[in-house]
Amino acid sequence: MRTLTTRQLAAPLLALALALVLAIALVPGGTAEASGASEEPPEFGAKALAGHATFTDNVSANFRVRYDRGRALNSNLPRDASTVLMVEATWQPGGTSGWHTHPGPAVISVVEGAVTVTNANDCVPRTYGAGEAFLDPGQGNVHIATNASTTDEAVAYATFFGVPDGTSPTISVPPADC
């Protein structure tokens, strides 16, 4: 019988954990506000779908995003990232999240409308519609998410990794020069 090392088990276990987290994030649920929420523009709102969840295993991951136009963005989920947090984000017509970053990477699934994300490192707007997902590497990746529609709300579910319990998944920053 072959014994697998922790390293050999890490990728399949991470894939399973991500699938479970995303499946849970898609189930409508709680109404608790995200603890320690940052100042949000009035046309943008976020509510926690569940409280911070702590990893009980030693979890690490590397994410890499390569856009059609622009350089690749990398993110490391530090070993033993303390918690994850799942949030429902809602943009009113014309709404914006404001410029911000996150402590760790985030997986975002757009479920209604469309969200346009502009990263400060290349100032290229990228639009994601309902049924599409994107990854934000966090950890200093400054960006803004907007709803370009003047008539319809946009809604997305986000799973934030590496967010310490009791802290916000969003860190507001000054506007970028885009």
C-alpha positions in Angstrom: 0.0 0.0 0.0 1.4 3.4 -1.1 1.4 6.2 1.5 0.9 9.7 0.2 2.8 12.6 1.6 1.1 15.8 2.8 2.4 17.6 -0.3 0.9 15.0 -2.6 -2.5 15.3 -0.8 -2.5 19.1 -0.7 -3.7 19.8 -4.3 -6.7 17.3 -4.2 -7.7 18.4 -0.7 -7.5 22.1 -1.6 -9.6 21.5 -4.7 -12.2 19.7 -2.6 -12.1 22.5 0.0 -12.5 25.2 -2.6 -15.4 23.3 -4.2 -17.1 22.9 -0.8 -16.6 26.6 0.1 -18.0 27.7 -3.3 -20.9 25.4 -3.0 -21.7 26.7 0.4 -21.3 30.3 -0.8 -24.0 29.7 -3.4 -26.6 28.7 -0.9 -28.7 31.8 0.2 -28.3 32.3 3.9 -27.5 34.4 6.9 -28.0 38.1 7.3 -25.1 39.0 9.6 -23.0 41.9 8.5 -19.3 41.2 7.8 -17.5 42.0 11.1 -15.2 45.0 11.0 -16.6 46.1 7.6 -14.8 48.9 5.9 -16.4 52.1 5.0 -18.5 51.3 1.9 -20.0 53.7 -0.6 -23.8 53.9 -0.1 -24.5 52.3 -3.5 -22.6 49.2 -2.5 -23.4 46.7 0.3 -21.9 43.5 1.6 -23.3 41.0 4.1 -21.7 37.9 5.5 -23.3 34.7 4.4 -21.6 32.9 7.3 -19.1 33.8 10.0 -15.4 33.4 9.7 -14.5 29.8 9.3 -11.2 28.5 10.6 -9.0 26.0 8.7 -8.3 23.1 11.0 -5.7 21.7 8.6 -2.4 23.2 7.4 -3.7 24.9 4.2 -1.6 26.7 1.6 -2.3 27.6 -2.0 -0.8 29.6 -4.9 -3.1 31.5 -7.3 -2.1 32.9 -10.6 -4.2 35.1 -12.9 -3.1 35.8 -16.4 -5.4 38.3 -18.3 -5.7 38.6 -22.1 -4.3 42.1 -21.8 -1.8 42.6 -19.0 0.7 40.8 -16.9 0.0 37.9 -14.6 -0.9 38.4 -11.0 0.2 36.0 -8.3 -1.1 35.4 -4.8 0.0 33.1 -2.0 -2.4 31.9 0.6 0.0 31.8 3.6 0.3 28.5 5.4 -2.3 28.1 8.1 -4.4 31.0 6.9 -6.5 31.8 9.9 -10.0 31.9 8.3 -12.2 32.3 5.3 -15.2 34.5 5.0 -18.1 34.2 2.5 -19.9 37.4 1.6 -22.8 38.5 -0.7 -21.9 41.8 -2.4 -24.6 44.0 -4.0 -24.1 47.0 -6.3 -27.0 49.4 -7.0 -27.3 50.7 -10.5 -24.1 52.7 -11.2 -22.7 51.6 -7.8 -19.1 51.1 -7.0 -17.1 49.3 -4.3 -14.6 52.1 -4.0 -10.9 51.4 -4.4 -9.7 48.6 -2.1 -7.6 45.5 -1.6 -8.0 42.3 0.5 -5.7 40.6 3.0 -5.6 37.5 0.9 -7.0 36.1 -2.3 -10.8 36.1 -3.1 -12.9 34.0 -5.5 -15.9 35.9 -6.8 -18.9 34.5 -8.6 -21.3 37.0 -10.3 -24.9 35.8 -9.9 -26.9 38.8 -11.2 -26.0 41.6 -13.6 -22.4 42.4 -14.5 -19.5 43.7 -12.5 -16.6 45.6 -14.1 -13.3 45.3 -12.3 -10.4 47.6 -12.9 -7.0 46.8 -11.3 -4.7 49.8 -10.6 -1.7 47.9 -11.9 -2.9 48.1 -15.6 -6.1 50.2 -15.5 -7.9 47.8 -17.9 -11.6 47.4 -17.1 -12.7 43.7 -17.2 -16.4 42.9 -17.1 -17.8 39.6 -15.6 -21.5 38.7 -16.1 -23.9 36.4 -14.3 -22.5 32.9 -14.3 -18.9 34.0 -14.6 -16.2 34.1 -11.9 -13.0 35.8 -11.3 -10.1 35.6 -8.9 -8.7 38.6 -7.1 -5.2 37.9 -5.8 -5.6 40.4 -2.9 -2.5 41.2 -0.8 -2.1 44.7 -2.2 -3.8 44.2 -5.6 -5.7 47.6 -5.6 -8.9 47.6 -7.6 -12.4 48.9 -7.9 -15.6 47.0 -8.9 -18.5 48.8 -10.5 -22.0 48.1 -11.8 -22.2 49.8 -15.2 -25.9 49.3 -15.5 -28.1 52.3 -14.8 -31.2 50.2 -14.2 -30.2 46.8 -12.7 -28.5 45.6 -9.5 -25.4 43.4 -9.7 -24.9 40.7 -7.1 -21.8 38.5 -6.5 -20.8 35.9 -3.9 -17.2 36.2 -2.7 -15.1 33.8 -0.7 -12.2 35.6 1.0 -9.1 33.6 2.1 -6.6 34.6 4.8 -9.0 37.0 6.6 -8.3 37.0 10.4 -11.3 36.6 12.6 -12.8 39.9 13.6 -11.3 41.8 10.6 -12.9 43.0 7.4 -12.1 41.3 4.1 -11.9 44.7 2.5 -9.3 47.4 3.0 -10.2 50.8 1.6 -7.4 52.6 -0.2 -7.1 56.0 -1.9 -8.3 56.1 -5.5 -5.8 54.9 -8.1 -4.7 57.1 -11.0 -6.6 55.3 -13.8 
